[in-house]
Amino acid sequence: MTGRLLRFALLALVLVFIFQWLLRPGQRAKVAEFTRALAMALLVSGGLILVCYVLGVGM
């Protein structure tokens, strides 16, 4: 389990470095904005699922 987590972290780190190397500063800002929006959407979605679970709402 730890090996998979470390491999995933290494892959994510390599992808971040590749994106920073390939993209211009303006493009990097747009990718960062998209990433933040996606992270916020995932957090909101997770929160809604948790609230539905606590309230006993079936999906």
N, CA, C and O atoms as a Maestro MAE file, in Angstrom:
{
 s_m_m2io_version
 :::
 2.0.0
}

f_m_ct {
 s_m_title
 :::
 protein
 m_atom[236] {
  # First column is atom index #
  i_m_mmod_type
  r_m_x_coord
  r_m_y_coord
  r_m_z_coord
  i_m_residue_number
  s_m_chain_name
  s_m_pdb_residue_name
  s_m_pdb_atom_name
  i_m_atomic_number
  :::
  1 25 0.830 -1.197 0.000 1 A "MET " " N  " 7
  2 3 0.000 0.000 0.000 1 A "MET " " CA " 6
  3 2 0.871 1.257 0.000 1 A "MET " " C  " 6
  4 15 0.593 2.206 -0.733 1 A "MET " " O  " 8
  5 25 1.910 1.265 0.811 2 A "THR " " N  " 7
  6 3 2.797 2.420 0.875 2 A "THR " " CA " 6
  7 2 3.545 2.604 -0.444 2 A "THR " " C  " 6
  8 15 3.765 3.730 -0.889 2 A "THR " " O  " 8
  9 25 3.931 1.496 -1.062 3 A "GLY " " N  " 7
  10 3 4.627 1.574 -2.344 3 A "GLY " " CA " 6
  11 2 3.767 2.214 -3.421 3 A "GLY " " C  " 6
  12 15 4.262 3.006 -4.223 3 A "GLY " " O  " 8
  13 25 2.501 1.882 -3.447 4 A "ARG " " N  " 7
  14 3 1.589 2.472 -4.435 4 A "ARG " " CA " 6
  15 2 1.429 3.961 -4.190 4 A "ARG " " C  " 6
  16 15 1.414 4.761 -5.126 4 A "ARG " " O  " 8
  17 25 1.309 4.325 -2.918 5 A "LEU " " N  " 7
  18 3 1.159 5.735 -2.579 5 A "LEU " " CA " 6
  19 2 2.402 6.523 -2.976 5 A "LEU " " C  " 6
  20 15 2.292 7.629 -3.504 5 A "LEU " " O  " 8
  21 25 3.573 5.966 -2.728 6 A "LEU " " N  " 7
  22 3 4.809 6.640 -3.098 6 A "LEU " " CA " 6
  23 2 4.959 6.742 -4.619 6 A "LEU " " C  " 6
  24 15 5.419 7.762 -5.132 6 A "LEU " " O  " 8
  25 25 4.574 5.696 -5.329 7 A "ARG " " N  " 7
  26 3 4.625 5.743 -6.796 7 A "ARG " " CA " 6
  27 2 3.678 6.816 -7.334 7 A "ARG " " C  " 6
  28 15 4.027 7.550 -8.258 7 A "ARG " " O  " 8
  29 25 2.479 6.904 -6.752 8 A "PHE " " N  " 7
  30 3 1.518 7.916 -7.180 8 A "PHE " " CA " 6
  31 2 2.057 9.318 -6.905 8 A "PHE " " C  " 6
  32 15 1.944 10.202 -7.754 8 A "PHE " " O  " 8
  33 25 2.642 9.527 -5.720 9 A "ALA " " N  " 7
  34 3 3.203 10.830 -5.369 9 A "ALA " " CA " 6
  35 2 4.342 11.190 -6.320 9 A "ALA " " C  " 6
  36 15 4.438 12.336 -6.760 9 A "ALA " " O  " 8
  37 25 5.196 10.239 -6.638 10 A "LEU " " N  " 7
  38 3 6.295 10.480 -7.570 10 A "LEU " " CA " 6
  39 2 5.769 10.819 -8.963 10 A "LEU " " C  " 6
  40 15 6.271 11.739 -9.609 10 A "LEU " " O  " 8
  41 25 4.771 10.087 -9.423 11 A "LEU " " N  " 7
  42 3 4.174 10.361 -10.728 11 A "LEU " " CA " 6
  43 2 3.558 11.754 -10.753 11 A "LEU " " C  " 6
  44 15 3.736 12.490 -11.724 11 A "LEU " " O  " 8
  45 25 2.839 12.124 -9.701 12 A "ALA " " N  " 7
  46 3 2.229 13.452 -9.632 12 A "ALA " " CA " 6
  47 2 3.293 14.538 -9.655 12 A "ALA " " C  " 6
  48 15 3.133 15.555 -10.329 12 A "ALA " " O  " 8
  49 25 4.378 14.325 -8.921 13 A "LEU " " N  " 7
  50 3 5.461 15.299 -8.882 13 A "LEU " " CA " 6
  51 2 6.120 15.449 -10.252 13 A "LEU " " C  " 6
  52 15 6.414 16.566 -10.680 13 A "LEU " " O  " 8
  53 25 6.350 14.349 -10.927 14 A "VAL " " N  " 7
  54 3 6.945 14.393 -12.270 14 A "VAL " " CA " 6
  55 2 6.010 15.124 -13.238 14 A "VAL " " C  " 6
  56 15 6.467 15.925 -14.053 14 A "VAL " " O  " 8
  57 25 4.711 14.854 -13.153 15 A "LEU " " N  " 7
  58 3 3.760 15.535 -14.037 15 A "LEU " " CA " 6
  59 2 3.729 17.034 -13.778 15 A "LEU " " C  " 6
  60 15 3.631 17.819 -14.722 15 A "LEU " " O  " 8
  61 25 3.810 17.444 -12.524 16 A "VAL " " N  " 7
  62 3 3.843 18.874 -12.200 16 A "VAL " " CA " 6
  63 2 5.075 19.520 -12.814 16 A "VAL " " C  " 6
  64 15 4.981 20.591 -13.415 16 A "VAL " " O  " 8
  65 25 6.232 18.878 -12.667 17 A "PHE " " N  " 7
  66 3 7.450 19.437 -13.252 17 A "PHE " " CA " 6
  67 2 7.369 19.496 -14.772 17 A "PHE " " C  " 6
  68 15 7.851 20.460 -15.367 17 A "PHE " " O  " 8
  69 25 6.783 18.509 -15.410 18 A "ILE " " N  " 7
  70 3 6.641 18.516 -16.873 18 A "ILE " " CA " 6
  71 2 5.727 19.651 -17.313 18 A "ILE " " C  " 6
  72 15 6.032 20.364 -18.269 18 A "ILE " " O  " 8
  73 25 4.591 19.822 -16.607 19 A "PHE " " N  " 7
  74 3 3.678 20.910 -16.963 19 A "PHE " " CA " 6
  75 2 4.350 22.265 -16.792 19 A "PHE " " C  " 6
  76 15 4.171 23.151 -17.628 19 A "PHE " " O  " 8
  77 25 5.118 22.439 -15.723 20 A "GLN " " N  " 7
  78 3 5.791 23.721 -15.524 20 A "GLN " " CA " 6
  79 2 6.849 23.960 -16.597 20 A "GLN " " C  " 6
  80 15 7.068 25.101 -17.005 20 A "GLN " " O  " 8
  81 25 7.490 22.922 -17.047 21 A "TRP " " N  " 7
  82 3 8.531 23.058 -18.050 21 A "TRP " " CA " 6
  83 2 7.937 23.357 -19.422 21 A "TRP " " C  " 6
  84 15 8.503 24.146 -20.179 21 A "TRP " " O  " 8
  85 25 6.798 22.737 -19.753 22 A "LEU " " N  " 7
  86 3 6.225 22.859 -21.092 22 A "LEU " " CA " 6
  87 2 5.355 24.099 -21.286 22 A "LEU " " C  " 6
  88 15 5.282 24.633 -22.393 22 A "LEU " " O  " 8
  89 25 4.701 24.558 -20.234 23 A "LEU " " N  " 7
  90 3 3.721 25.628 -20.395 23 A "LEU " " CA " 6
  91 2 4.321 27.000 -20.142 23 A "LEU " " C  " 6
  92 15 5.219 27.167 -19.317 23 A "LEU " " O  " 8
  93 25 3.801 27.977 -20.874 24 A "ARG " " N  " 7
  94 3 4.190 29.375 -20.657 24 A "ARG " " CA " 6
  95 2 3.520 29.872 -19.374 24 A "ARG " " C  " 6
  96 15 2.560 29.258 -18.909 24 A "ARG " " O  " 8
  97 25 4.006 30.966 -18.799 25 A "PRO " " N  " 7
  98 3 3.442 31.475 -17.537 25 A "PRO " " CA " 6
  99 2 1.934 31.750 -17.596 25 A "PRO " " C  " 6
  100 15 1.217 31.469 -16.636 25 A "PRO " " O  " 8
  101 25 1.457 32.289 -18.699 26 A "GLY " " N  " 7
  102 3 0.014 32.551 -18.841 26 A "GLY " " CA " 6
  103 2 -0.794 31.266 -18.844 26 A "GLY " " C  " 6
  104 15 -1.869 31.187 -18.250 26 A "GLY " " O  " 8
  105 25 -0.261 30.268 -19.520 27 A "GLN " " N  " 7
  106 3 -0.945 28.975 -19.547 27 A "GLN " " CA " 6
  107 2 -0.904 28.313 -18.179 27 A "GLN " " C  " 6
  108 15 -1.873 27.673 -17.772 27 A "GLN " " O  " 8
  109 25 0.214 28.461 -17.463 28 A "ARG " " N  " 7
  110 3 0.326 27.885 -16.125 28 A "ARG " " CA " 6
  111 2 -0.728 28.462 -15.192 28 A "ARG " " C  " 6
  112 15 -1.297 27.745 -14.368 28 A "ARG " " O  " 8
  113 25 -0.986 29.756 -15.322 29 A "ALA " " N  " 7
  114 3 -1.987 30.397 -14.473 29 A "ALA " " CA " 6
  115 2 -3.378 29.819 -14.753 29 A "ALA " " C  " 6
  116 15 -4.166 29.599 -13.834 29 A "ALA " " O  " 8
  117 25 -3.663 29.580 -16.027 30 A "LYS " " N  " 7
  118 3 -4.971 29.011 -16.375 30 A "LYS " " CA " 6
  119 2 -5.103 27.578 -15.874 30 A "LYS " " C  " 6
  120 15 -6.169 27.181 -15.404 30 A "LYS " " O  " 8
  121 25 -4.027 26.799 -15.969 31 A "VAL " " N  " 7
  122 3 -4.050 25.426 -15.469 31 A "VAL " " CA " 6
  123 2 -4.213 25.432 -13.954 31 A "VAL " " C  " 6
  124 15 -4.941 24.603 -13.408 31 A "VAL " " O  " 8
  125 25 -3.548 26.355 -13.273 32 A "ALA " " N  " 7
  126 3 -3.677 26.447 -11.813 32 A "ALA " " CA " 6
  127 2 -5.103 26.833 -11.423 32 A "ALA " " C  " 6
  128 15 -5.652 26.293 -10.463 32 A "ALA " " O  " 8
  129 25 -5.693 27.752 -12.155 33 A "GLU " " N  " 7
  130 3 -7.071 28.156 -11.877 33 A "GLU " " CA " 6
  131 2 -8.032 26.987 -12.100 33 A "GLU " " C  " 6
  132 15 -8.935 26.761 -11.293 33 A "GLU " " O  " 8
  133 25 -7.839 26.248 -13.187 34 A "PHE " " N  " 7
  134 3 -8.675 25.078 -13.460 34 A "PHE " " CA " 6
  135 2 -8.514 24.026 -12.368 34 A "PHE " " C  " 6
  136 15 -9.493 23.417 -11.938 34 A "PHE " " O  " 8
  137 25 -7.275 23.814 -11.919 35 A "THR " " N  " 7
  138 3 -7.017 22.827 -10.878 35 A "THR " " CA " 6
  139 2 -7.710 23.215 -9.577 35 A "THR " " C  " 6
  140 15 -8.286 22.363 -8.901 35 A "THR " " O  " 8
  141 25 -7.656 24.487 -9.227 36 A "ARG " " N  " 7
  142 3 -8.334 24.953 -8.010 36 A "ARG " " CA " 6
  143 2 -9.840 24.780 -8.125 36 A "ARG " " C  " 6
  144 15 -10.491 24.365 -7.166 36 A "ARG " " O  " 8
  145 25 -10.399 25.094 -9.289 37 A "ALA " " N  " 7
  146 3 -11.839 24.940 -9.486 37 A "ALA " " CA " 6
  147 2 -12.234 23.468 -9.401 37 A "ALA " " C  " 6
  148 15 -13.261 23.134 -8.810 37 A "ALA " " O  " 8
  149 25 -11.430 22.594 -9.984 38 A "LEU " " N  " 7
  150 3 -11.712 21.168 -9.927 38 A "LEU " " CA " 6
  151 2 -11.619 20.649 -8.499 38 A "LEU " " C  " 6
  152 15 -12.454 19.850 -8.075 38 A "LEU " " O  " 8
  153 25 -10.615 21.094 -7.757 39 A "ALA " " N  " 7
  154 3 -10.473 20.679 -6.359 39 A "ALA " " CA " 6
  155 2 -11.665 21.148 -5.532 39 A "ALA " " C  " 6
  156 15 -12.170 20.397 -4.698 39 A "ALA " " O  " 8
  157 25 -12.114 22.369 -5.751 40 A "MET " " N  " 7
  158 3 -13.271 22.888 -5.024 40 A "MET " " CA " 6
  159 2 -14.526 22.084 -5.362 40 A "MET " " C  " 6
  160 15 -15.324 21.774 -4.477 40 A "MET " " O  " 8
  161 25 -14.697 21.750 -6.629 41 A "ALA " " N  " 7
  162 3 -15.865 20.961 -7.031 41 A "ALA " " CA " 6
  163 2 -15.831 19.578 -6.387 41 A "ALA " " C  " 6
  164 15 -16.868 19.070 -5.961 41 A "ALA " " O  " 8
  165 25 -14.662 18.970 -6.313 42 A "LEU " " N  " 7
  166 3 -14.553 17.653 -5.679 42 A "LEU " " CA " 6
  167 2 -14.837 17.729 -4.190 42 A "LEU " " C  " 6
  168 15 -15.473 16.829 -3.641 42 A "LEU " " O  " 8
  169 25 -14.380 18.786 -3.524 43 A "LEU " " N  " 7
  170 3 -14.660 18.961 -2.099 43 A "LEU " " CA " 6
  171 2 -16.148 19.173 -1.844 43 A "LEU " " C  " 6
  172 15 -16.708 18.605 -0.907 43 A "LEU " " O  " 8
  173 25 -16.783 19.985 -2.672 44 A "VAL " " N  " 7
  174 3 -18.221 20.229 -2.524 44 A "VAL " " CA " 6
  175 2 -18.996 18.934 -2.775 44 A "VAL " " C  " 6
  176 15 -19.933 18.616 -2.041 44 A "VAL " " O  " 8
  177 25 -18.611 18.199 -3.796 45 A "SER " " N  " 7
  178 3 -19.271 16.934 -4.102 45 A "SER " " CA " 6
  179 2 -19.113 15.946 -2.954 45 A "SER " " C  " 6
  180 15 -20.075 15.286 -2.562 45 A "SER " " O  " 8
  181 25 -17.906 15.846 -2.418 46 A "GLY " " N  " 7
  182 3 -17.674 14.962 -1.276 46 A "GLY " " CA " 6
  183 2 -18.487 15.378 -0.072 46 A "GLY " " C  " 6
  184 15 -19.023 14.531 0.643 46 A "GLY " " O  " 8
  185 25 -18.586 16.679 0.158 47 A "GLY " " N  " 7
  186 3 -19.396 17.182 1.274 47 A "GLY " " CA " 6
  187 2 -20.871 16.845 1.109 47 A "GLY " " C  " 6
  188 15 -21.535 16.452 2.068 47 A "GLY " " O  " 8
  189 25 -21.383 17.002 -0.113 48 A "LEU " " N  " 7
  190 3 -22.783 16.667 -0.366 48 A "LEU " " CA " 6
  191 2 -23.048 15.174 -0.168 48 A "LEU " " C  " 6
  192 15 -24.077 14.792 0.390 48 A "LEU " " O  " 8
  193 25 -22.138 14.350 -0.616 49 A "ILE " " N  " 7
  194 3 -22.294 12.906 -0.428 49 A "ILE " " CA " 6
  195 2 -22.274 12.563 1.056 49 A "ILE " " C  " 6
  196 15 -23.057 11.731 1.513 49 A "ILE " " O  " 8
  197 25 -21.378 13.204 1.811 50 A "LEU " " N  " 7
  198 3 -21.306 12.970 3.249 50 A "LEU " " CA " 6
  199 2 -22.589 13.402 3.946 50 A "LEU " " C  " 6
  200 15 -23.091 12.691 4.816 50 A "LEU " " O  " 8
  201 25 -23.123 14.562 3.573 51 A "VAL " " N  " 7
  202 3 -24.377 15.035 4.168 51 A "VAL " " CA " 6
  203 2 -25.513 14.075 3.832 51 A "VAL " " C  " 6
  204 15 -26.325 13.752 4.699 51 A "VAL " " O  " 8
  205 25 -25.578 13.623 2.601 52 A "CYS " " N  " 7
  206 3 -26.624 12.664 2.211 52 A "CYS " " CA " 6
  207 2 -26.485 11.365 2.997 52 A "CYS " " C  " 6
  208 15 -27.489 10.776 3.400 52 A "CYS " " O  " 8
  209 25 -25.271 10.919 3.215 53 A "TYR " " N  " 7
  210 3 -25.045 9.697 3.984 53 A "TYR " " CA " 6
  211 2 -25.494 9.866 5.424 53 A "TYR " " C  " 6
  212 15 -26.145 8.985 5.986 53 A "TYR " " O  " 8
  213 25 -25.145 11.003 6.024 54 A "VAL " " N  " 7
  214 3 -25.522 11.255 7.410 54 A "VAL " " CA " 6
  215 2 -27.037 11.369 7.547 54 A "VAL " " C  " 6
  216 15 -27.605 10.897 8.532 54 A "VAL " " O  " 8
  217 25 -27.690 11.984 6.579 55 A "LEU " " N  " 7
  218 3 -29.135 12.137 6.628 55 A "LEU " " CA " 6
  219 2 -29.880 10.872 6.208 55 A "LEU " " C  " 6
  220 15 -31.098 10.785 6.369 55 A "LEU " " O  " 8
  221 25 -29.172 9.915 5.683 56 A "GLY " " N  " 7
  222 3 -29.784 8.653 5.284 56 A "GLY " " CA " 6
  223 2 -30.478 8.688 3.933 56 A "GLY " " C  " 6
  224 15 -31.331 7.848 3.642 56 A "GLY " " O  " 8
  225 25 -30.117 9.643 3.124 57 A "VAL " " N  " 7
  226 3 -30.705 9.763 1.792 57 A "VAL " " CA " 6
  227 2 -30.026 8.762 0.876 57 A "VAL " " C  " 6
  228 15 -28.805 8.788 0.722 57 A "VAL " " O  " 8
  229 25 -30.806 7.877 0.264 58 A "GLY " " N  " 7
  230 3 -30.237 6.901 -0.652 58 A "GLY " " CA " 6
  231 2 -30.019 7.498 -2.025 58 A "GLY " " C  " 6
  232 15 -30.754 8.390 -2.449 58 A "GLY " " O  " 8
  233 25 -29.013 7.007 -2.715 59 A "MET " " N  " 7
  234 3 -28.748 7.510 -4.069 59 A "MET " " CA " 6
  235 2 -28.910 6.401 -5.048 59 A "MET " " C  " 6
  236 15 -28.733 6.608 -6.249 59 A "MET " " O  " 8
  :::
 }
 m_bond[235] {
  # First column is bond index #
  i_m_from
  i_m_to
  i_m_order
  :::
  1 1 2 1
  2 2 3 1
  3 3 4 2
  4 3 5 1
  5 5 6 1
  6 6 7 1
  7 7 8 2
  8 7 9 1
  9 9 10 1
  10 10 11 1
  11 11 12 2
  12 11 13 1
  13 13 14 1
  14 14 15 1
  15 15 16 2
  16 15 17 1
  17 17 18 1
  18 18 19 1
  19 19 20 2
  20 19 21 1
  21 21 22 1
  22 22 23 1
  23 23 24 2
  24 23 25 1
  25 25 26 1
  26 26 27 1
  27 27 28 2
  28 27 29 1
  29 29 30 1
  30 30 31 1
  31 31 32 2
  32 31 33 1
  33 33 34 1
  34 34 35 1
  35 35 36 2
  36 35 37 1
  37 37 38 1
  38 38 39 1
  39 39 40 2
  40 39 41 1
  41 41 42 1
  42 42 43 1
  43 43 44 2
  44 43 45 1
  45 45 46 1
  46 46 47 1
  47 47 48 2
  48 47 49 1
  49 49 50 1
  50 50 51 1
  51 51 52 2
  52 51 53 1
  53 53 54 1
  54 54 55 1
  55 55 56 2
  56 55 57 1
  57 57 58 1
  58 58 59 1
  59 59 60 2
  60 59 61 1
  61 61 62 1
  62 62 63 1
  63 63 64 2
  64 63 65 1
  65 65 66 1
  66 66 67 1
  67 67 68 2
  68 67 69 1
  69 69 70 1
  70 70 71 1
  71 71 72 2
  72 71 73 1
  73 73 74 1
  74 74 75 1
  75 75 76 2
  76 75 77 1
  77 77 78 1
  78 78 79 1
  79 79 80 2
  80 79 81 1
  81 81 82 1
  82 82 83 1
  83 83 84 2
  84 83 85 1
  85 85 86 1
  86 86 87 1
  87 87 88 2
  88 87 89 1
  89 89 90 1
  90 90 91 1
  91 91 92 2
  92 91 93 1
  93 93 94 1
  94 94 95 1
  95 95 96 2
  96 95 97 1
  97 97 98 1
  98 98 99 1
  99 99 100 2
  100 99 101 1
  101 101 102 1
  102 102 103 1
  103 103 104 2
  104 103 105 1
  105 105 106 1
  106 106 107 1
  107 107 108 2
  108 107 109 1
  109 109 110 1
  110 110 111 1
  111 111 112 2
  112 111 113 1
  113 113 114 1
  114 114 115 1
  115 115 116 2
  116 115 117 1
  117 117 118 1
  118 118 119 1
  119 119 120 2
  120 119 121 1
  121 121 122 1
  122 122 123 1
  123 123 124 2
  124 123 125 1
  125 125 126 1
  126 126 127 1
  127 127 128 2
  128 127 129 1
  129 129 130 1
  130 130 131 1
  131 131 132 2
  132 131 133 1
  133 133 134 1
  134 134 135 1
  135 135 136 2
  136 135 137 1
  137 137 138 1
  138 138 139 1
  139 139 140 2
  140 139 141 1
  141 141 142 1
  142 142 143 1
  143 143 144 2
  144 143 145 1
  145 145 146 1
  146 146 147 1
  147 147 148 2
  148 147 149 1
  149 149 150 1
  150 150 151 1
  151 151 152 2
  152 151 153 1
  153 153 154 1
  154 154 155 1
  155 155 156 2
  156 155 157 1
  157 157 158 1
  158 158 159 1
  159 159 160 2
  160 159 161 1
  161 161 162 1
  162 162 163 1
  163 163 164 2
  164 163 165 1
  165 165 166 1
  166 166 167 1
  167 167 168 2
  168 167 169 1
  169 169 170 1
  170 170 171 1
  171 171 172 2
  172 171 173 1
  173 173 174 1
  174 174 175 1
  175 175 176 2
  176 175 177 1
  177 177 178 1
  178 178 179 1
  179 179 180 2
  180 179 181 1
  181 181 182 1
  182 182 183 1
  183 183 184 2
  184 183 185 1
  185 185 186 1
  186 186 187 1
  187 187 188 2
  188 187 189 1
  189 189 190 1
  190 190 191 1
  191 191 192 2
  192 191 193 1
  193 193 194 1
  194 194 195 1
  195 195 196 2
  196 195 197 1
  197 197 198 1
  198 198 199 1
  199 199 200 2
  200 199 201 1
  201 201 202 1
  202 202 203 1
  203 203 204 2
  204 203 205 1
  205 205 206 1
  206 206 207 1
  207 207 208 2
  208 207 209 1
  209 209 210 1
  210 210 211 1
  211 211 212 2
  212 211 213 1
  213 213 214 1
  214 214 215 1
  215 215 216 2
  216 215 217 1
  217 217 218 1
  218 218 219 1
  219 219 220 2
  220 219 221 1
  221 221 222 1
  222 222 223 1
  223 223 224 2
  224 223 225 1
  225 225 226 1
  226 226 227 1
  227 227 228 2
  228 227 229 1
  229 229 230 1
  230 230 231 1
  231 231 232 2
  232 231 233 1
  233 233 234 1
  234 234 235 1
  235 235 236 2
  :::
 }
}
